[in-house]
């Protein structure tokens, strides 16, 4: 009976260790995989902006969309400036599409710019 308990415990411990695997890398260190509708050139420009943590520029159902996640230190005026800058660029790139660019800081939408 003792051997059965030891064997069971050993198997459970082995399964727990095997299933836990290694820790995943944080998202910021993982290689970014663009979706098929993403404008990788403009997304790259957004990501290079000071204060931008993450973002994406893509098309969806006839709309051109830009999203930016900003560092907490970025003031709302700068957020609005960035959103307008990329809304204008998207409208140039996709003149027949409506455009929406949003900037989020600390989980709050601080800029929402549209171009028709």
The 8 nearest C-alpha neighbors of each residue, nearest first, counted from 0:
[[1, 3, 2, 4, 5, 6, 7, 8],
 [2, 0, 4, 3, 5, 6, 7, 8],
 [3, 1, 5, 0, 4, 6, 7, 8],
 [2, 4, 6, 0, 1, 5, 7, 8],
 [5, 3, 7, 1, 6, 2, 8, 0],
 [6, 4, 2, 8, 7, 3, 9, 1],
 [5, 7, 3, 9, 4, 8, 2, 10],
 [8, 6, 4, 10, 9, 5, 3, 11],
 [7, 9, 5, 11, 6, 10, 4, 12],
 [8, 10, 6, 12, 7, 11, 5, 13],
 [9, 11, 13, 7, 12, 8, 6, 14],
 [12, 10, 14, 8, 13, 9, 7, 15],
 [11, 13, 9, 15, 10, 14, 8, 16],
 [14, 12, 10, 16, 11, 15, 17, 9],
 [15, 13, 17, 11, 16, 12, 18, 10],
 [16, 14, 12, 18, 13, 17, 19, 11],
 [15, 17, 13, 19, 14, 18, 12, 20],
 [18, 16, 14, 15, 19, 20, 13, 12],
 [19, 17, 15, 20, 16, 14, 13, 21],
 [18, 20, 16, 17, 15, 21, 22, 14],
 [21, 19, 18, 17, 22, 16, 15, 23],
 [22, 20, 23, 19, 18, 24, 17, 16],
 [21, 23, 24, 20, 19, 25, 18, 26],
 [24, 22, 21, 25, 26, 20, 29, 28],
 [23, 25, 28, 29, 26, 22, 27, 21],
 [24, 26, 27, 28, 23, 29, 22, 30],
 [27, 25, 29, 28, 24, 30, 31, 23],
 [26, 28, 25, 29, 30, 24, 31, 53],
 [29, 27, 26, 25, 24, 30, 31, 23],
 [30, 28, 26, 27, 31, 24, 25, 23],
 [31, 29, 32, 28, 27, 26, 33, 24],
 [30, 32, 29, 33, 27, 26, 28, 34],
 [31, 33, 30, 34, 29, 35, 37, 39],
 [34, 32, 37, 31, 35, 39, 36, 38],
 [35, 33, 37, 36, 32, 57, 38, 39],
 [34, 36, 37, 33, 38, 57, 58, 32],
 [37, 35, 57, 58, 34, 38, 59, 33],
 [38, 36, 57, 34, 39, 35, 56, 33],
 [37, 39, 57, 56, 40, 41, 42, 36],
 [38, 40, 42, 41, 37, 43, 33, 56],
 [39, 41, 43, 42, 38, 44, 56, 37],
 [42, 40, 44, 43, 39, 38, 45, 56],
 [43, 41, 39, 55, 45, 56, 44, 40],
 [42, 44, 46, 40, 41, 45, 39, 47],
 [43, 45, 41, 47, 42, 46, 40, 48],
 [46, 44, 42, 43, 47, 48, 41, 54],
 [45, 47, 43, 44, 48, 51, 53, 42],
 [46, 48, 44, 45, 43, 49, 51, 42],
 [49, 47, 45, 46, 51, 50, 44, 81],
 [50, 48, 51, 47, 46, 52, 73, 45],
 [49, 51, 70, 69, 73, 48, 52, 72],
 [52, 50, 69, 49, 48, 53, 68, 46],
 [53, 51, 69, 68, 70, 50, 46, 54],
 [54, 52, 68, 51, 67, 46, 69, 55],
 [53, 55, 67, 66, 68, 46, 45, 42],
 [54, 56, 42, 66, 65, 57, 67, 37],
 [57, 55, 65, 42, 38, 64, 37, 41],
 [56, 58, 37, 38, 36, 64, 63, 55],
 [59, 57, 63, 36, 62, 64, 37, 61],
 [58, 60, 62, 61, 63, 57, 36, 64],
 [59, 61, 62, 58, 63, 96, 97, 36],
 [60, 62, 96, 59, 58, 63, 97, 95],
 [63, 61, 97, 96, 59, 58, 60, 98],
 [62, 64, 58, 98, 57, 96, 97, 99],
 [65, 63, 99, 57, 56, 100, 98, 58],
 [64, 66, 100, 56, 55, 101, 99, 57],
 [65, 67, 101, 54, 55, 100, 102, 56],
 [68, 66, 54, 102, 53, 103, 69, 101],
 [67, 69, 103, 53, 52, 102, 54, 51],
 [70, 68, 51, 104, 52, 50, 103, 67],
 [69, 71, 50, 72, 73, 52, 51, 104],
 [70, 72, 73, 104, 105, 69, 74, 50],
 [71, 73, 70, 74, 50, 69, 104, 75],
 [74, 72, 71, 70, 50, 77, 69, 75],
 [75, 73, 77, 76, 72, 78, 71, 79],
 [74, 76, 78, 77, 79, 109, 73, 110],
 [75, 77, 79, 78, 74, 80, 73, 81],
 [76, 78, 80, 75, 79, 74, 81, 73],
 [79, 77, 75, 81, 80, 76, 110, 82],
 [78, 80, 82, 76, 110, 77, 81, 83],
 [81, 79, 77, 83, 78, 82, 84, 76],
 [82, 80, 84, 78, 83, 79, 77, 85],
 [81, 83, 79, 85, 84, 80, 100, 86],
 [84, 82, 86, 80, 81, 85, 87, 79],
 [85, 83, 81, 87, 82, 86, 80, 88],
 [84, 86, 88, 87, 82, 83, 89, 81],
 [85, 87, 83, 89, 88, 84, 100, 82],
 [88, 86, 90, 85, 84, 89, 83, 91],
 [87, 89, 85, 91, 90, 86, 92, 84],
 [90, 88, 92, 86, 91, 87, 93, 85],
 [89, 91, 94, 93, 87, 88, 92, 86],
 [92, 90, 88, 89, 94, 93, 87, 86],
 [91, 93, 89, 90, 94, 88, 87, 63],
 [92, 94, 90, 96, 91, 95, 89, 63],
 [95, 93, 90, 91, 96, 92, 89, 97],
 [96, 94, 93, 97, 90, 61, 115, 62],
 [97, 95, 62, 93, 61, 94, 63, 98],
 [96, 98, 115, 62, 114, 63, 95, 99],
 [99, 97, 63, 114, 113, 62, 64, 96],
 [98, 100, 113, 64, 112, 65, 63, 114],
 [101, 99, 65, 112, 82, 64, 66, 111],
 [100, 102, 111, 66, 110, 65, 82, 67],
 [101, 103, 67, 110, 109, 108, 68, 66],
 [102, 104, 108, 68, 107, 109, 69, 106],
 [105, 103, 69, 107, 106, 71, 68, 70],
 [104, 106, 107, 71, 103, 70, 69, 68],
 [107, 105, 104, 103, 108, 68, 109, 69],
 [108, 106, 103, 104, 105, 109, 102, 110],
 [107, 109, 103, 110, 102, 104, 106, 101],
 [108, 110, 103, 102, 107, 75, 104, 78],
 [111, 109, 102, 79, 101, 108, 78, 112],
 [110, 112, 101, 100, 102, 113, 109, 99],
 [113, 111, 100, 99, 82, 83, 101, 110],
 [114, 112, 99, 98, 100, 115, 111, 86],
 [113, 115, 98, 97, 99, 86, 90, 112],
 [114, 97, 98, 113, 96, 90, 95, 99]]
